């Protein structure tokens, strides 16, 4: 057994989300948003830490780390969980962060997301963007949606990930999971190939460049249901980010393509619960309407807030609405709601004194 497995067991048993390792530090875990030292573990020297990290990496992976000073991969510990691993080099030597990926996918009905989110699994085509900062739960939400499709529809689902996080067994659907760097050269290469693989659904783990975003929009226009992620924090900023990736002389055409293909944007934040014992996802949800298509085509993204407000009856909601409801229900603290809110005036009752 690798010596790191002891720390992975501790992370799982204490309901932590991440394990942080660094030369010159004792191991620490993130639990409910806070970093805590792991008891009974010493400060790790650079040599000690490199020995620990090398045990769970393949020779090819370790050579990559030694050459590039960064490495991303997934590590599975049977009966415990899978872990998304990131190795890095820092001022004092080696470092690493491991994110726990539960072995079982949480049913989407248990994620306490807006009811309209469940309907994303029933779409037949279009582009669905799930956005938010790192650690906001995007992967968990997407895995639950893909699992729902897998259970209820007979479709061919292709996932392109770096690395593969949640492993999906074939249920009613047929699933092909491809890992960048192992099964394919890049997101764009895999996405270009996926379009020729008779897909009904494509999941793009990260839309990080012009070519990938362009291919995703093209696939959605061709009638595929495409799910992708971005690190934006609102629906309007997501649309602007997609458009801004393209050269100026192509943006008019892209607006037209996005207007016809965009099915939904779900922007997510993960917040600590009021009791400090867990976390809850707050979601802004924008759905396709005729009005949305016109706004995108005309480049009038400031109007998106009005579309969300006008679409409440269809299940849309703004981030501020989600935060306000959670604060009123006591699920999150008023101060956390105020800190994350866009319209601070609306949250004055929760603002910290002084």
N, C-alpha and C positions, 0 to 999 in steps of 0.2 A: 504494500500500500504506500502511495506517495505521502510524504510527510505533510504536504499541503492539505490532504484529505481531512486531517483533523480539524483544520480551520474551516473547511467547507461544511463539515458536520456541525460545527459550532454556529456558523452563519445560518444554516437551515434551522437548527434547534432553537435559536434565540429569535427567529423571525426577522433576521436582518435582510437587507436588500443588496448590499455591496461589501466586499472585502478590500481594504486598502493596505498595500504593502509598500514600504520604501526603505532603502538603506539608511540606517541611522535612526529608525523608528521601530517601536513595537507594533505588531499587527493591530489594525483597527477595523471595526465594522460600522456601517451605517444602519441604524435602526430607527424607523419612524422619523427619518429625516435628520437624526443627530449622529455624529461620529463618536464611537465609544472604544476604549482600549480593550483588547482581548485579554482577559486575566491569565496569569501564569505563563505568559510568553515573554521572552526577553527582547531587548532591542536587537534588531538584525543588522549585521554588518553587510557590506556589499557582497562579500564572498558567500556568506551564509544564504543571502537572499537569492543570488544567482544559482546556487546549488538547488534550492527549493524549486525555483522556476523551471530549471532545466529538466527536472524529473517528469513534468507533465507535458513538455513540448516534444514534438518529433525532431529528429536531427535536421530535417529540412526547415522546420519552423524556427529552430534555434539559430541556424545559419542565417535565416532572414533577419532575425532580431539583431544578431551580431553585426550584420552589414548595414541595416537600416535604422537601428536603435528604436524601432517601433514594431509591434506585432499584434495582430488581431486574430483570434481563433476561438472556437468553442471547445469546452472540455466537459465530458459527461462522467458523472459518478453514479453508477447504478444504484437505484433505491433512494437516492438523495435528490439530485437535480442535475440539470445542465448549467454551465456557467459560461458567460461571455467574457473572454479574457482579453485584456489589453496590457501588453508589456511596454515599458517606456524606459528611457534613460533620463536622469535628472541630475541636479548639481552634485548630490552625494553618491551617485551610483545608480543602480537599477531600481525600478519601481514597477508596480503592477496594480491593476484594479480589476476585480472580478464581480460581475453582476449575476445574481442568481436568476435562473430561468426555471420556473416550476415545471416538474415533469408532466403534470396534468394541466390542460388548458382550461381556464375558468370559463364556464358557459356564459355567453354574452348577457343572458338574463340576470346573472348574478353580479354584474359589474356596476349596477345602479346607474346606468347611463340613460339619457333621455330616450323614451320609447321609440322615437323615430329612428334612432341609431340602429335598432334591430332590423329595420326595413332595408338597410344598406346591403344586407345579405341576399335580398330578393331582387336586386337590380339585375338587369340583363346586359347592360352595356353602359359605357360612360367612364369618366375619370373621377375617382374618389380620393381626396387628399386628406390624410390624417397628420396633423401638425402639432408642434409643441417643442419645448426645449428638451435637451437630453435628460432622461430620467422621468419624463412626464407620463409614461405608461402607453406610448404609442404602439409598441410591439405587442403588449398584452391585448389591447383593444383590437388590433388587426388580426392577431392569432384567433381571438374569439369569433370575429366575423368570418374568417376563413373556415374555422371549425363548423360554424353554423351552415355555411354553404355546403361543406363536405357532408354534413348529416342530412341535409334536406334536398339537395339538387344533384342530378347526375351530370356533372360538368368536368371538364379537364382544367385543373388548376396548376399553374406554373408559378413557383415562388423563386425569386432571385434575391439572395441575402448575403450579407457579409458581417459575421458568419451566420450560418443557419442557427436559429435560436430554438423556437418551438418545433418539435418534430411531429408532423401530421401523418397518422396512418391512413391508408385508403379506406373510406367508408362508402357512402353512396357515390362520391366523386372519385376521380383518379387524380392523384397529386404527383407532380414532379418538382422536387426541391433541389435547387442548384446553388452552390456556394461559390462566391467570387474568390478567385485565387486557387481554388481546388478543382471545381467542375467547369469553370469558365474564366475567361481572361478579365472581364469587366462587366459592370451592369449593362452598359450599352451593347456590348457584344452578345450577352445572353438575351437581352430584350429583343434585339434584331432577330435572333434565332427563334425566340419564343413565338413571335408573330407567325412563323412558318410551321409551328408545331400544333396546329388546330386547337388553340386555347379558347376557353370560354372566360377564364379569369386569370389575370396576371397580377402578382404582388411584386412590386419593386421596393426592396428594403430601404433604399435611399436614393432620392432623385437629386443628385449632387452636381450635375453638369448639364451643359446645353444639349449634348447629344442624347442623353438619357431622357431628359424632359421632352425633347422633340419627339422621340420615338414613342414615349408613353402617350402623348396627345394623339399621335398618328394611330396607335393601336386602338385607343378609345373611339376615335372617329371611324375605325373599320368595324366596330361592333363588339369589341372585347370589353369586358368589365375590368378596369385597371385600378388597382389600389397602389398608392405611393405615399411616401412620407417626405416632409420638409421640416426645417427647424424654425419656421415662422410661428408667431403667437396669436394671430387672428386671421379671420377669413379674408379680410381686405388686403392685409399684408401678404397673404399667401398668393393671391391672384397677381398682385404687383410683382412679387418675386418671380413668379413663373414668366410673366411678360418681359421683365427686365433682363432675363437670361439671354434673350434673343437680340441680335443686332437691330438697330433702330429701323432699318429699311424692311425688316421682316415683322415688326411688331404689329402692324395693322392686320396682316394675314393671320398671325398667331391669335390675336384677340378674337377674330372671327371663328377660328378653329376651336378655341377654348370655350367660346360662347355656346357652341353647339355640343361640345363633348363633356363639359364639367357637370357632374351629377351631384357632388356634395363636397363640402369642406368641414371637417371636424377638427377644431383646435382645442387642445387638451392641456390642462395643468394638473399636477398632482400636489395635493395639500395635506398637511398634517391634520388629523382629526383634533377636535377640541380637547379630548382627554389625553392626547399625546400617545395613544396606544395603536394608532394605525394611520392610514392615509386614504384619501378619497379623491376621485377624479372629477374635476369640474370641466364641462364641455361647452364650447360655443359651436352651434350647428347651423350651417347654411345649406339649403337644399335648392335644387334646380327649379326655377320658375321662368316664365316668359320675361318677367321684369329683370331677372338676373342676367339673362342672355343679352338683353339690350344694354344693361349697365356695363358688362364686360366689353361688348362690341364698341361702345362709345368711350371706353376708358374712364368711366365715371365711378371709380371704386369707392369714393366717400359715401355714395348712396347705399352701399351694402348694409350699413347699420340699419337703415330704414327698411330695407327688404327683410332683414331678420326680424325686426319688430313687427312688420306687417304679416310675417309668416308664422307667428306663434301658433295659430290654429292648425297649421300643418306640421307642427313639431319643432320648428326652429327656435333657437334661443341664443341670446348674447351671453358672453362670458360674465358680464356684470350681473345679468339676471341669475345665472347659476350661482355666482358667489354670494349674492344677496340672499337667495333662498337658503343656501347652506348656513349662512351666518344666523339668519332668523330661526332656523331649525335647531341651532346649537351644534351642528355637525362640525363646523370649523369655528375658530375664534373670530370675533368681529375685527380684531386688529389684522389678522391674516387676510381677511376679505378686503379690508381697506387698502392694505399694502399692494394687493394684486389688481385692484379695480382700476378701470380707465377713468371713470367719472367719479372722482374723489368726493365731489359735493353730495352725490347721492348716498355716500357711505359715511357722512359726517358723524352720525350717531355712534359709529364704531371706531372713529379716529382716536389714537392714543392721546391722552392729555399732555399738554405742553408741547 
